[in-house]
Amino acid sequence: MNIIKRSGEEVEFDITKIISAVNKANKEVISQDRLSIGQIQKIANNVEDICHKAIRAMSVEEIQDAVENQIMQEQAFQVARVYITYRYKRQLVRQSNTTDSQIITIIESQNEEAKQENSNKNPLLASTQRDYMAGEVSKDITKRFLLPKEVWDAHENGLIHFHDADYFAQHIHNCCLVNLDDMLQNGTMISETKIDRPNSFSVACIVSSQIIAQVASSQYGGQSVSAYHLSKFVAASRSKFRREVKEEFKAAGITANEAQINHVAEERVKKDIDKGVQTIQYQVVTLMTTNGQAPFITLFLYLDEAPKGQERDDLAMVIRSVLNQRILGVKNEAGTYITPAFPKLIYVLDEDNITQDSPYWDLTCLAAECTAKRMVPDYISAKVMRNLKQGNVYTCMGCRSFLTVYENKQGNYQFYGRFNQGVCTINLVDIACSSEGDFEQFWKIFDERLELCYKALMARHNRLMGTKSDIAPILWQYGALARLKKGETIDSLLMDGYSTISLGYAGLYECVYYMTGKSHTDPSATPFAIEVMQYLNDACTKWKAKENISFSVYGTPLESTTYKFAKCLQKRFGIIKGVTDKNYITNSYHVHVTEKIDAFLKLEFEALFQRLSPGGAISYVEVPDMKDNIPAVLAVMQHIYNHIMYAELNTKSDYCSLCGYDKEIMITTDGHGKLVWECPNCGNRDQNTMSVARRTCGYIGTQYWNQGRTQEIKERVLHL
């Protein structure tokens, strides 16, 4: 049985420390007010029992609360007073320096919260530790100076979550759609070096890899780029190779007609495409950004971005190469091909690739094979998206954050070059529990919590106001997001709907279950769930009208926060069956992971809520190993096309280096109740000698997860 220290370090429970602490307080009072040795042992035993019954590792603060309660139950009020006073004095000392102990545990790789905060960041690396250390300083400054006290207190208590507080001190934003087209076609600057328009596809990919790394180091969220912006350079490669082949034939004295020259040139074009795509793949997974991880990059694969004819066929060749190379995977240290986390791929389903008689059906079959083996791509339905986004089809920024539809001054819809300012998430479960089931109180508390979110989001917006373009030239001066002048502020890009700011939400299932006693999939409870979602949207509409900022409802991808929220709920309300009895709460609107539901019905049901999450959301279906059942994958993809805007299949992609096992690695418990990963073939539990890839919150995680998220993964039921 483990506990979590204030520093975040997870250590084994030690009953002697409780006995020692109570003894110290006991000695401070007169003899007639003291506890007996038996009473002290009883207090310690009761606290140990409380920790055993908890379904998670309890914090030191919670254990000390329990000690206080047990002393009071023994009616040793003078001892309790001394114990409480000592705690208060120690708290004052800690408040005088809130970061030192956290930073030391990060450096020594002892901070469990940091180690499992991001499933794609290796906490043992110096670059990651440096980022976490800076983050601790930023959070301390944010807590003490930058955020209203009521907002930070709400964040600490799990009423809301103020995302990315570790980056808030800086004037940087969340995620974006990189205007790669502008940067490649018109040139850019990277590290004070002028980059001209590339003369081939492979060179365009090299330049793009550098752009991706620079953008990732200038913000804290995900980014997306379009494969079409790259495929435009296939024509340049083709022209170059045709000239070269013609000159080579002439120099060799070979007579060749145009068809023969074009045939040879086209073979070189294909090789150039493979070379460029391989560059993107390997650069992305091997580059290390300043925040200690590979760039969180999404590659958008949408055939209809390119006009019909040669340009679309060129894009199809690029997509084919992307999928083939992802199916192959990347080699690990042992030389075994494994599944990389990035780039995340999004494949758009449309009329020209969705049925067997479609011209690009072969690409869709390849995408299905890739999903079965490597967990990507994810899928956007062009048909559904056009209905929801005023006829537009475009990618999210990273894993799920979608821009609102925006018309620029020229009257054209614009998506590339735009970004998200940040996120604050509301804990719907806490609202329900705080209301004690009283609907009138529920809506009253809802309003109070929304006001906290509004203050938090305005703090984010105001933190960015006045930011000068010089802070990140690659973003604001050289085309990724804008072409502003030196010294010019980004203020105009924060207003009028150009960028978005997100009101996230979590735990709709548990919220509805507490208030109605039923899952939100129950027809009698669904209307209430819809009403809650509409309430969020109405708040954003009101704020947008007031501030001229594009507030939008966002289905939050909780990673470490799902565990934090669960712990806070248990601390505030105890264990409530079906509501707070897990070490996690449900992401956004999702059907609970333990609820048995057919894959096709799940997608249709969740589509109702995806419509009410215009700022971003993704649905999934949990499936077994699908490598030998590609027709079933295709059937799910076709269902996505007809029913929901954005969805994925949660497959598995694991490998044990000790025995070569390449099927699903399982989750079990160690001797202390802690969840661990174990190879079912050889029993290996060493995370350093196995590769486990799982969908975490719409993207692939590969560095393992905290206990709350691990429990959620373990309890997922199959939908197919």
Stockholm file with secondary structure:
# STOCKHOLM 1.0

chainA/1-720         MNIIKRSGEEVEFDITKIISAVNKANKEVISQDRLSIGQIQKIANNVEDICHKAIRAMSVEEIQDAVENQIMQEQAFQVARVYITYRYKRQLVRQSNTTDSQIITIIESQNEEAKQENSNKNPLLASTQRDYMAGEVSKDITKRFLLPKEVWDAHENGLIHFHDADYFAQHIHNCCLVNLDDMLQNGTMISETKIDRPNSFSVACIVSSQIIAQVASSQYGGQSVSAYHLSKFVAASRSKFRREVKEEFKAAGITANEAQINHVAEERVKKDIDKGVQTIQYQVVTLMTTNGQAPFITLFLYLDEAPKGQERDDLAMVIRSVLNQRILGVKNEAGTYITPAFPKLIYVLDEDNITQDSPYWDLTCLAAECTAKRMVPDYISAKVMRNLKQGNVYTCMGCRSFLTVYENKQGNYQFYGRFNQGVCTINLVDIACSSEGDFEQFWKIFDERLELCYKALMARHNRLMGTKSDIAPILWQYGALARLKKGETIDSLLMDGYSTISLGYAGLYECVYYMTGKSHTDPSATPFAIEVMQYLNDACTKWKAKENISFSVYGTPLESTTYKFAKCLQKRFGIIKGVTDKNYITNSYHVHVTEKIDAFLKLEFEALFQRLSPGGAISYVEVPDMKDNIPAVLAVMQHIYNHIMYAELNTKSDYCSLCGYDKEIMITTDGHGKLVWECPNCGNRDQNTMSVARRTCGYIGTQYWNQGRTQEIKERVLHL
#=GR chainA/1-720 SS CEEECTTSBEEECCHHHHHHHHHHHHHTSCGGGCCCHHHHHHHHHHHHHHHHHSSSCEEHHHHHHHHHHHHHHTTCHHHHHHHHHHHHHHHHHHHTCSSHHHHHHHHTTCBHHHHTSCTTSCTTSHHHHHHHHHHHHHHHHIIIIISCHHHHHHHHTTSEEETTGGGTTSSCCSCEECCHHHHHHHCEEETTEEECCCSSHHHHHHHHHHHHHHHHTTCSSCEEEEHHHHHTTHHHHHHHHHHHHHHHHHHTTCCCCHHHHHHHHHHHHHHHHHHHHHHHHHHHHHCCCTTSSCCCEEEEECGGGSCTTHHHHHHHHHHHHHHHHHHHCEECTTSCEECCCCSEEEEEECTTTSSTTSTTHHHHHHHHHHHHHHCCCEEEEHHHHHHHTTTCCCCCBTTTBCCCCCBCTTSCBCCTTCBEEEEEEEEHHHHHHHHTTCHHHHHHHHHHHHHHHHHHHHHHHHHHTTCBGGGCHHHHTSSSSCCCCTTCBSGGGGSTTSSEEEEEEECHHHHHHHHHSSCTTSTTTHHHHHHHHHHHHHHHHHHHHHHCCEEEEEECCCSTHHHHHHHHHHHHHCCCTTTTSSSSCCBTTCCCTTSCCCHHHHHHHHHHHHTTCTTBCCEEEECCCCTTCHHHHHHHHHHHHHHCSEEEEECCEEEETTTCCCSCCEEEECTTSCEEEECTTTCCCCGGGEEEEEESSSSEECSCCCHHHHHHHHTCCCCC
#=GC SS_cons         CEEECTTSBEEECCHHHHHHHHHHHHHTSCGGGCCCHHHHHHHHHHHHHHHHHSSSCEEHHHHHHHHHHHHHHTTCHHHHHHHHHHHHHHHHHHHTCSSHHHHHHHHTTCBHHHHTSCTTSCTTSHHHHHHHHHHHHHHHHIIIIISCHHHHHHHHTTSEEETTGGGTTSSCCSCEECCHHHHHHHCEEETTEEECCCSSHHHHHHHHHHHHHHHHTTCSSCEEEEHHHHHTTHHHHHHHHHHHHHHHHHHTTCCCCHHHHHHHHHHHHHHHHHHHHHHHHHHHHHCCCTTSSCCCEEEEECGGGSCTTHHHHHHHHHHHHHHHHHHHCEECTTSCEECCCCSEEEEEECTTTSSTTSTTHHHHHHHHHHHHHHCCCEEEEHHHHHHHTTTCCCCCBTTTBCCCCCBCTTSCBCCTTCBEEEEEEEEHHHHHHHHTTCHHHHHHHHHHHHHHHHHHHHHHHHHHTTCBGGGCHHHHTSSSSCCCCTTCBSGGGGSTTSSEEEEEEECHHHHHHHHHSSCTTSTTTHHHHHHHHHHHHHHHHHHHHHHCCEEEEEECCCSTHHHHHHHHHHHHHCCCTTTTSSSSCCBTTCCCTTSCCCHHHHHHHHHHHHTTCTTBCCEEEECCCCTTCHHHHHHHHHHHHHHCSEEEEECCEEEETTTCCCSCCEEEECTTSCEEEECTTTCCCCGGGEEEEEESSSSEECSCCCHHHHHHHHTCCCCC
//
